[in-house]
Amino acid sequence: MNRPEATFENLPFMVVQLLEKVDGLEKKIEAVLSKKPEEHEYMNVEQAIAFLQIAKSTLYNKVHKKEIPYVKFNGSLRFKKAELRKYLEGQSIGIAEEDAQKWGALADGMFSKTKKRK
């Protein structure tokens, strides 16, 4: 970085530049510190159904079956955003390849054993 020589004459200019940089750093630090870590961010039922994009009845059903992580706070359900994200990542989309092969083999077996009519 090309800096001007620190002389008595340009000292006020250098101090102003330094103060501007410090102000910028303070703003960046405040922004980082003000962000709440996702792992500690709790959501209520309405926020959870919006996040998961499911119906309220589906959410309550999953809670009842203990399929989804939750906590109760003063009688209200709360969901950690980080845990819901892990839950979503653990869900498979569609049928896995090996399951598809099993179902295909089962279907083939069912239809090949049908009796021919005379």
C-alpha positions in Angstrom: 0.0 0.0 0.0 1.4 3.4 -1.0 1.2 5.7 2.0 2.3 9.3 2.2 5.2 10.2 4.4 4.1 11.1 8.0 5.1 14.8 8.3 3.8 17.5 10.6 2.0 19.1 7.7 0.0 16.1 6.6 -0.6 14.8 10.1 -4.2 16.2 10.3 -5.1 14.5 7.0 -3.7 11.2 8.2 -5.6 11.4 11.5 -8.9 12.0 9.6 -8.3 9.0 7.4 -7.5 6.9 10.5 -10.7 8.0 12.3 -12.7 7.1 9.2 -11.2 3.6 9.1 -11.8 3.1 12.8 -15.5 4.2 12.4 -15.9 1.7 9.5 -14.4 -1.1 11.6 -16.7 -0.3 14.5 -19.7 -0.5 12.3 -18.6 -3.9 10.9 -18.0 -5.3 14.4 -21.4 -4.1 15.6 -23.1 -5.7 12.7 -21.3 -9.1 13.4 -22.0 -8.9 17.1 -25.7 -8.0 16.6 -26.4 -11.1 14.6 -28.0 -13.8 16.6 -26.4 -17.2 16.0 -28.9 -19.5 14.2 -28.2 -22.3 16.7 -29.8 -20.3 19.5 -32.7 -18.8 17.4 -36.1 -20.3 18.4 -39.2 -20.1 16.3 -42.9 -20.4 17.3 -45.4 -22.7 15.5 -46.3 -20.1 12.9 -42.6 -19.4 12.1 -41.8 -23.1 11.9 -44.6 -23.9 9.5 -43.5 -21.0 7.3 -39.8 -22.2 7.5 -40.7 -25.9 6.8 -43.5 -25.0 4.3 -45.9 -27.5 5.8 -49.5 -27.2 7.2 -50.0 -26.6 10.8 -51.7 -30.0 11.2 -48.7 -31.7 9.7 -46.4 -29.9 12.1 -48.5 -30.9 15.1 -48.7 -34.5 13.8 -44.9 -34.7 13.5 -44.6 -33.2 17.0 -47.0 -35.8 18.4 -45.1 -38.6 16.7 -41.8 -37.1 17.9 -40.5 -36.9 14.4 -39.4 -33.3 14.6 -37.2 -31.7 17.3 -39.0 -29.3 19.6 -39.1 -27.9 23.2 -42.0 -26.7 25.3 -41.7 -23.3 27.0 -44.5 -22.2 29.3 -46.8 -24.6 27.5 -45.9 -23.3 24.0 -44.0 -25.2 21.3 -40.7 -23.8 20.2 -38.4 -25.0 17.5 -34.6 -24.3 17.1 -34.0 -23.1 13.6 -30.7 -25.0 13.4 -32.3 -28.2 14.4 -35.1 -27.8 11.9 -32.5 -27.2 9.2 -30.8 -30.4 10.1 -34.2 -32.2 10.1 -34.9 -30.9 6.6 -31.5 -32.0 5.4 -32.1 -35.5 6.7 -35.3 -35.9 4.8 -35.0 -37.7 1.5 -36.8 -36.4 -1.5 -38.7 -39.1 -3.4 -37.8 -42.7 -3.2 -34.1 -43.7 -2.7 -32.6 -45.7 -5.5 -32.4 -48.9 -3.5 -36.0 -48.6 -2.4 -37.1 -48.0 -6.0 -35.3 -51.3 -6.9 -37.0 -53.2 -4.1 -40.4 -51.9 -5.1 -39.8 -52.6 -8.7 -38.8 -56.2 -7.9 -41.8 -56.6 -5.6 -44.1 -55.4 -8.4 -42.5 -57.7 -11.0 -42.9 -60.6 -8.6 -46.6 -59.8 -8.0 -47.4 -59.6 -11.7 -45.4 -62.5 -12.9 -47.2 -64.9 -10.5 -50.7 -64.1 -11.7 -52.5 -67.1 -13.0 -53.5 -67.2 -16.6 -57.2 -67.6 -17.3 -58.3 -70.5 -19.5 
